[in-house]
Amino acid sequence: MATDAELGIGIRERLVYPVGDPFAEATLSWHFKQFDISAGLGEWMPVGASEAPPTTKAGLGYWGTMGTLGATWFPDAEKTWAVSLLNRYEVNCQNRNTKITPGDAYTLEWGISKPICKPVDVGVVGYYQQQVVGDHGHGAVGNRDRVAAVGPEISGFIPALKLFISLRYDYEFMAEDRAQGNTVALTLTYCF
């Protein structure tokens, strides 16, 4: 088996290899008796390790703006169950590695959760993502990629810190014209 040195992989590359691009979003939400509604606008920042395909590096290599609109329904009066749908639309900038601008993408995220104790929920989540506009630029192909995923999620709220924390694992399937894999996502949301 080849060592990292023989493969030309340095310590810095090993440390940043699994790190993707951060995403920052401003969100407004409205809370009703049995529903919560949210809308947001955010930006993907290309600071993770990236390179031209084929690659397994987690960074995208381009800026992207994403609009979000979603709702959560609480079927019972005690709010012991939650059913959520979230619509996302992404507009992307030119990739620094390929000089191609990836086409716009639509994502539908969903989740069903139940509290296991006062501040902690567990559930099953998933998403379907479809590229709705073809890529632009020299060498771009007309394919429109898609992927679906499903997996578990655990989340909680720390009132003293006004911090919502979520950890999820997504198993991807049905990938077409793109890489298929597994994703672990840690989300930190600070409430103002």
C-alpha positions as CSV (number, residue, x, y, z in Angstrom):
1,M,0.0,0.0,0.0
2,A,1.4,3.4,-1.0
3,T,2.0,6.0,1.8
4,D,0.7,9.6,1.7
5,A,4.2,10.8,0.8
6,E,4.5,8.4,-2.1
7,L,1.1,9.6,-3.4
8,G,2.2,13.2,-3.0
9,I,-0.3,14.1,-0.3
10,G,1.0,16.5,2.3
11,I,-0.3,17.0,5.9
12,R,-2.1,20.2,4.9
13,E,-4.1,18.4,2.2
14,R,-5.1,15.6,4.6
15,L,-6.4,18.1,7.1
16,V,-8.5,20.1,4.6
17,Y,-9.5,17.2,2.3
18,P,-12.8,16.4,4.0
19,V,-13.8,20.0,4.7
20,G,-16.5,21.4,2.4
21,D,-17.5,25.0,1.7
22,P,-19.3,26.9,4.5
23,F,-22.8,28.3,4.0
24,A,-24.1,31.4,5.7
25,E,-27.8,32.3,5.6
26,A,-30.1,35.0,7.0
27,T,-33.5,33.6,7.8
28,L,-36.9,35.0,8.9
29,S,-39.5,32.7,10.5
30,W,-43.1,33.0,11.5
31,H,-44.6,30.8,14.2
32,F,-48.3,29.9,14.3
33,K,-50.3,27.4,16.4
34,Q,-49.6,24.3,14.3
35,F,-47.2,25.7,11.6
36,D,-43.8,27.4,11.4
37,I,-42.9,29.1,8.1
38,S,-39.4,30.3,7.2
39,A,-37.7,32.1,4.3
40,G,-34.0,32.7,3.8
41,L,-31.2,33.9,1.6
42,G,-27.7,32.5,1.8
43,E,-24.3,32.2,0.2
44,W,-21.9,29.2,-0.4
45,M,-18.3,30.3,0.1
46,P,-15.7,28.4,-1.9
47,V,-13.0,28.0,0.8
48,G,-12.9,24.2,1.0
49,A,-10.5,22.0,-1.0
50,S,-11.6,21.6,-4.6
51,E,-10.3,20.5,-8.0
52,A,-11.6,19.8,-11.5
53,P,-13.6,16.5,-11.8
54,P,-13.3,13.7,-11.3
55,T,-12.6,14.4,-7.7
56,T,-13.7,13.4,-4.2
57,K,-12.7,16.7,-2.6
58,A,-15.6,18.2,-0.6
59,G,-15.3,21.9,-1.8
60,L,-17.3,23.1,-4.8
61,G,-14.9,25.7,-6.1
62,Y,-17.5,28.4,-6.8
63,W,-19.7,30.9,-5.1
64,G,-23.4,30.1,-5.0
65,T,-26.5,32.0,-3.8
66,M,-29.5,30.0,-2.4
67,G,-33.0,31.1,-1.6
68,T,-35.1,29.0,0.8
69,L,-38.8,28.8,1.6
70,G,-40.2,26.1,3.9
71,A,-42.7,25.1,6.5
72,T,-43.1,22.7,9.4
73,W,-46.5,21.2,10.4
74,F,-47.1,19.9,13.9
75,P,-50.0,17.4,13.5
76,D,-50.8,17.1,17.2
77,A,-51.6,19.9,19.7
78,E,-48.7,19.0,21.9
79,K,-46.2,19.3,19.0
80,T,-44.7,15.9,19.6
81,W,-44.4,15.2,15.9
82,A,-43.1,17.6,13.2
83,V,-43.3,17.2,9.4
84,S,-41.1,19.6,7.4
85,L,-40.7,20.6,3.7
86,L,-38.1,23.0,2.6
87,N,-37.7,24.3,-1.0
88,R,-34.3,25.7,-2.1
89,Y,-33.2,27.3,-5.4
90,E,-29.5,27.8,-6.1
91,V,-27.8,30.2,-8.6
92,N,-24.1,29.5,-9.1
93,C,-21.0,31.4,-10.2
94,Q,-18.1,30.2,-12.3
95,N,-16.0,27.3,-11.0
96,R,-12.4,28.4,-10.3
97,N,-11.1,25.0,-11.4
98,T,-13.0,24.4,-14.6
99,K,-14.1,27.9,-15.7
100,I,-17.6,26.4,-16.1
101,T,-20.7,28.0,-14.4
102,P,-22.8,25.2,-13.0
103,G,-26.5,25.4,-13.8
104,D,-29.2,26.4,-11.3
105,A,-30.5,23.7,-9.0
106,Y,-33.8,23.0,-7.2
107,T,-33.7,21.0,-3.9
108,L,-36.7,19.7,-2.0
109,E,-35.7,18.7,1.6
110,W,-38.1,16.9,4.0
111,G,-38.0,15.5,7.5
112,I,-40.2,13.8,10.1
113,S,-39.1,14.2,13.7
114,K,-40.1,13.5,17.3
115,P,-38.6,14.8,20.6
116,I,-36.9,12.1,22.8
117,C,-36.4,14.6,25.7
118,K,-37.2,18.3,26.2
119,P,-34.5,19.9,23.9
120,V,-33.6,16.9,21.7
121,D,-35.4,15.6,18.5
122,V,-34.6,12.6,16.4
123,G,-36.0,11.8,13.0
124,V,-35.5,10.8,9.4
125,V,-34.6,13.3,6.7
126,G,-34.0,13.4,3.0
127,Y,-33.7,15.4,-0.1
128,Y,-34.1,15.4,-3.9
129,Q,-32.0,17.7,-5.9
130,Q,-32.4,18.4,-9.7
131,Q,-30.3,20.7,-11.8
132,V,-32.9,22.8,-13.7
133,V,-30.5,24.8,-16.0
134,G,-27.6,23.4,-18.0
135,D,-24.0,24.3,-17.2
136,H,-22.5,27.3,-19.1
137,G,-18.9,27.9,-20.4
138,H,-16.3,26.3,-22.7
139,G,-16.5,22.5,-22.3
140,A,-19.8,22.4,-20.5
141,V,-22.1,19.5,-21.3
142,G,-25.8,19.6,-21.5
143,N,-26.5,17.0,-18.7
144,R,-28.6,18.1,-15.8
145,D,-27.5,16.1,-12.7
146,R,-29.8,14.8,-10.0
147,V,-29.6,12.9,-6.7
148,A,-31.8,11.8,-3.8
149,A,-30.8,11.0,-0.2
150,V,-32.2,9.7,3.1
151,G,-30.9,9.3,6.6
152,P,-31.2,10.0,10.3
153,E,-30.9,13.3,12.1
154,I,-30.5,14.4,15.7
155,S,-31.1,18.0,16.7
156,G,-31.4,20.1,19.8
157,F,-31.7,23.6,21.2
158,I,-29.5,25.2,23.9
159,P,-31.6,28.1,25.3
160,A,-28.8,29.7,27.3
161,L,-26.7,30.1,24.1
162,K,-29.7,30.7,21.7
163,L,-28.1,27.9,19.6
164,F,-29.8,25.2,17.5
165,I,-27.5,22.3,16.7
166,S,-28.3,19.6,14.1
167,L,-26.2,16.5,13.0
168,R,-27.4,14.4,10.1
169,Y,-26.2,11.6,7.9
170,D,-27.5,11.3,4.3
171,Y,-27.1,8.2,2.2
172,E,-27.3,9.3,-1.5
173,F,-28.9,7.2,-4.2
174,M,-30.4,7.7,-7.7
175,A,-27.4,9.9,-8.7
176,E,-27.3,10.8,-12.4
177,D,-24.5,12.8,-14.0
178,R,-22.8,13.5,-10.7
179,A,-20.9,11.8,-7.8
180,Q,-22.9,9.7,-5.4
181,G,-21.8,9.3,-1.8
182,N,-22.6,9.8,1.9
183,T,-22.8,13.2,3.6
184,V,-22.4,14.1,7.3
185,A,-23.7,17.7,8.0
186,L,-23.3,19.6,11.2
187,T,-25.5,22.7,11.3
188,L,-25.2,25.5,13.9
189,T,-28.0,28.1,14.0
190,Y,-27.8,31.2,16.2
191,C,-31.1,32.8,17.1
192,F,-31.1,36.6,17.4
